[in-house]
């Protein structure tokens, strides 16, 4: 009897050592000692827990067994028989991986967890939702950590949480292996008759026993750096927000215990605190959080200008990746910045602020952009090779990255763990593959929307059944036919490109700075391509594959970098390579792909292209086009306005479809203009106003750009109008000032003359007046030609009525500008806009605005003589985004910048009526749910 009592005491001490172990290695060592003492084999997962419970009977152990027995009593587990025979491999020993392992083990599955580290070295502190605290208490967390969520505490350190879950997992027969790194999945061999092997994993070290483990289910829980192939990622972004996390040593003194925690203070709720902080230390924060656990944990959002002023960030870059790169961050200044903020935030009550060390032996301080969240497009898929099926799933940060201000990481991670366990249960019980995947995807759609307020409030009823956790669950919103692409029975196409772009690292994070919807990005790109010949942008993928669009985008803002007219539109590879090289060299934008990959007819990934083009958007958004300040030569204007005709000859040209000689004349005109532009003839007599000799070359490229764009407009002009062209004796040469906006208005003016002619009005006087106004404009700018101007006037007195008012024009313009300054620009007419803008430009460039004003005035006069012109624009009004019919203010719903009829505002998937504010918007697809 005494020996029995002594053995019980020894077993009790060994079990207590296991419960009180404070490190990962310590817990594993105590567990192995206990199993050897009791002669138990963890590999026998079917009977391990019951045998352990029978042999460890101390009062502390019995309290823990009662907790676990209550959990095992859930009907979904079927007394540990739900998943008997199922073998699962879990990659990653973080909180979510371990929580998933526990659920699978409780259903009777054989579970193996591999972790590449040998210690739990992360110091961060996790915020816990109420249901998460209740769940961990149900697993006996209080038995392993007496201070767990005592009182109003709602957080726990990652180290402590991992230790609690590891110990529970070991008690339910989960195999846990440290220092084992997952490399890739190994497919079953093709020769199944001689080698009847299933799915296995390639690991490091290769000779580890886990290398021979065959499994039916694999779960990726290895964080943002997900190593499982087949899952594409999508990104959700906010504006630039730079986070700093810092961990200081907690010596557990009385003085430290008295310091009040900061559960989350934002600037808007306590402006005085942040203003005092900025005034005293120069540190400008948006919010700050302080938790006390194993360490003093601080997380704060710092403003970029504050980091620049304090010397933390050395240089200001547009790209976040360059801004937060290790080469651009002063580590000593970063440590001082974090220490000052922590000191002020705790009212200088912490006695010492010595940094805790991370697993690399360095101060545990990190800075990164934390508003970029990545999520997998799908939660699971099935692969089948040579008769062996494998269920592949993701949980934790691999599935959905957390949103820090809400503390969603642990809570949503546990929900995903339960959902994955439910899927494995359905899989093991023989449901069809597509039904299993469809249900999982239906449930996954709810995960990003979960908050502490919209999940079920009765935590006692929580099980792995999603219906107990999600109110109003629709588990069939995704139909089986919609997930057929997730059943992969052949070779797997690698998704490494999408995955690599989403890997987030502290102080070196690739992310766009601001948010832009794909539709807005497409519209912006289309506007930049306006005027480029034969270049139409219809989407964000195929339209960019030839490379000519990227070259045009660069040429639009930096014409000196690309000779656009010399590009061969048929040589896609050369154009794309040129654009990628220039972007990387000049703007620091890394290529999104290689020309070799595209030459193999691979489709461009939409997410990747949006990321890449958004960098151009951020770089050039709001940037004015390069100042033109250029004068087109006489050759260009000669073909733009007048044809080469005999002296004193009046010719009437009618452009009509199939109009015989008229079509030939039009084609000849365009060909001559193209030849002029292509061979650079117009540079010979080009006059550059207000430019130095060094700056002429870029501006000449700009002239070519505008001439090319104008040519595109001429080529696209419908041939259905009459134009009278008068050739005056003295008009041998002419030069016209153009800019990116002015030439468009000039074209419209010429086309308007054609419309007036169609109305039966004579365009003779219009053309005469326009010609002489052009000459006046040129002569007023160039002194040497002024003499020729007056000579010509003396021979043309019969037409002076067209320009007799010109000498008093500057006075009129000045007076009108003074009287119209108070009016809003958008409400002005084009004449008034021209007057307003003339004051914003130099004297040379304002001449063209005078030209536009005069032409418009003369054309309006012509129109008023012959009647009104039909309005070219439809009446104002918003269109419904769904039915594209007109929607009036009283009947419309406005959301995400789009308008709907109330009856048209429905779910894009199931067509259910939606309520404003209670919907989700997919910015990539432009759909509502």
C-alpha positions, 0 to 999 in steps of 0.5 A: 500500500505504501509503495502505491502511495509513493508511486502516486506521489511521484506521478503527481510530482511529474504531472505537476512538473509538466503543468508548471513547465515554463518553456516549450522544451521544458514542457516536452521534456516533462511530458516525455518523462511522465509517459515513460514513467507511466509506460504510455505511448502517445502514438496510440492516440485512441486510448492514450487520454483514457489511460493517462486519466486513469493513472494520474489521479491527483486532485489538480489532475482531476479538476483538469480532467473534468474540464476536458471531459466536458469538452469531449462530451460534445455530440459532434465528436461522437466520443472521439469516433468522428474522424477515426482513421484520418491522419492530419499534418499541421504545419506550424505550432502557433496558437491557431495551429495548436487549437486546430490540432486539439479539435482534430485530436478530440474527434479521434484523428491522428495529428502530427504538428511540426514547428521549425523553432525549438522555443516560443520566442515571440513576446507580443501580447494578444487581445482576447475576445470574450468567447476566446477567454471562455473557450480557453477556460474550458480547456483548463487554461486556469490550471496551467496559468493561474493569472489567466484573464484574472479580473478585467484582464482580456489579453495574454502573451503569445508565449503563455498562450502557446504553452497552454495549448501545447500542454492540452494538445499533448494530453490529447495525444497530439504529436509535437515535433520541434526543429522540423521545417516543412519544405513541400508536399510529396505526391504519391508515386505513379507506380502504386502497385510496387509503392503503395504510398500516399501523400507525404511531406518533404522536411528538414532534416530529411531523416526525421521520422515525420518524413515517413508519415502519410496523411490525408489532411494537411493544415497550413498554420505557418503564418503569413509566410504560407508554404502550401501551394495552390492558394492565391492571396488578395490584399485589403489596404488602408492608408499608410499607417506605420506601427511600432511594437516594443517589448520591455523586461517585466521584473514583476516589481510592486512599482511595475504592477501599479502602472495602469495599462492602456487598452487602446487610446486613439487621438480622437478620444484623448487629444490632450494626451497626444498633443502633450506628447508631441509638445514635450517629446516631438513624438506624434502618434495616432494611437497607443496600446500598453499591456503588461504580461511577461513583458511590458508590451507597447504598440503604437501608430506613428506619423511619418513626419514625426519619424522623419523629424526624430531621425528614425526614418532617414529619407522620405520615399513614396514607396513604403518598401523603400521608406521602411527598408532596414537601410533607411531606418536608424535603429538607435533612433528607433529605440529612443523613439519607442522608449520615449513614447513608453515613458510618457504613456505610462507617466514615467512610472516604470522604474526601468525600461530595458528592452526584452530580447527577441530570438535573434538576441536583439532588442525586441522592437519592430516597425512596419506598415500594419494596415496591409492585410492579406487573405487567401482567396479560398480556405481549402482545396483538394488534390488527388494524384494516383488514387490518393486524395488530400484535403489542404486547408489554411488557418490563422494568419495564413488564411486571414491576416489580423486587423490590429486595432480590433485584436482580431488575430486570435479570435478569428484564428480560433473560429477558423480552427473550428470551421476547419475541424468541421470540414475535416469531420464532413470529409471523414464521414464521406460527404462528396468533395465538392459539397465539403469545399462548397460548405467551407467556402460559404462559412469562410465568407463570414470570417472577415466580417466577424466582430465580438458583437455579431457572433452568437452570445451563448458561449456555452453552446459553442462547438465546431458546428458553425451554426452554434457560432454564426447567427443567420448562417447560410452554409450553402451560399456557395454551390458545389459547381462554383468550387470545381476549380478547387478540386485539383486532380492533375499537376498543380499550377504554382502560385508562388508569384502571388504568395511571394508578393504578400509576405510581410516582414518588419521594416521591409514591407512591400505595400502600396501607400494608399487605397484605390479601387480597381475601377478607379485605377482603370479609369485613371489609366484610360484617361492617361492613354487618351490621345495615343494612337490605336491604344485602348485600355479595356481592363487591368490585365490583357491590355498591358501584356504588349508593353506598349501601354506601359510605355505610353504611361511612362511617356505621358509623364516622363516623355524624355525617358522613352522615344514613343514614336520609335516603338514597334507595336508588334514587338511586345517583348521589347516594349515590355522589357523597356517599360520594366527596365525604365520603371525599375531604374528611374522610379524604383518600381520592381517588375511584376513579371519577366518577359520570358514568362509572358512569352509563354502565353501566361495570363497576367494575374489581376491582383499582381497587375493592380498592385503594380499599376497602383505604384504608377498611380501613387507616383504620378497622381496629382502630378501636373503634366510636363510644362509644354512651353513649346511651339509647333513648327510651320510644317505641322500646323501647315498640315493641321490647319491648311492644305498645300494649295495654290495662291488665292485659291478657295477649295471646298472639301467634303469628307463623307464615307465612300466619298470618292476623291474626298476620302483620298484627300483625307487619307493623303492629309493624314499620311502627310501628317504622320510622315511629318511626325515620324521623321521629326521634320517639325523640330527644324523650325521649332521655337521653344519659349522660355527654355534654356538650351539644356531643357530643349530636348525633353520639350521637343519630345513633348511636342512629338507626343502632342503631335502624335496624340493630335494625329490620333484624334484626326484619324478617329474623326468621322468623315461626315462634315464639310469644311471650307479652307481658304488659302491666303497669299501671304500665309506661307508659314505659321506657328501655334502654341500647344499644350496638353489641353489646348490642342484638344480644344483647337480640334474641337473648334475645327470640328465645330465648324464642320457641324455648323456647315452641316446646319446650312451655315456658311463657314467662310467667315469663320475660317477667315477669322480663325486664320487671321486670329492665328496669325495675330497670335503668332505675331504678338509672340514673335517680334521678327514676324510682326513686320510681316504681319502688318505688311500682310494686313495692308494687302487684306483690308477687305477682311479686317472685319474679322480682327478689328477688335483685336487691339482692345482684347487684352483690356477686355480680358483683364476686365472680365477676369477681375469681375469673375474671380469670385465665381466658382471655376466649375460653373463658368463657361469655357470662355470664362475658364479661358480668361481665368486660366490665362492669369495662371500661365506665363505671357507666352502660354496665355496667348493660346487661351486668348486664341481659344477665347476669341475662336469660341466667341467668333464661332458662337457669333456664327452659330447665333446667326444661323440658329442653335446647335443641338446639345451634344450632351445628355441631360444630367442625372445619375444611373443605377449601377445595376440596371443602368437606368436613370435614378432620381434622388428620392428613389436612390441608394448611394453606397461605395460611390455608386447609385442604385434603385432601392429595389436594385440594391441586391446581393450579387450571389443570391439576389437577396435584398440588401440594407445600406450599412449591412452589406459587404463590398468586394472592391475587386469584383465590384460586387455586393453581398 
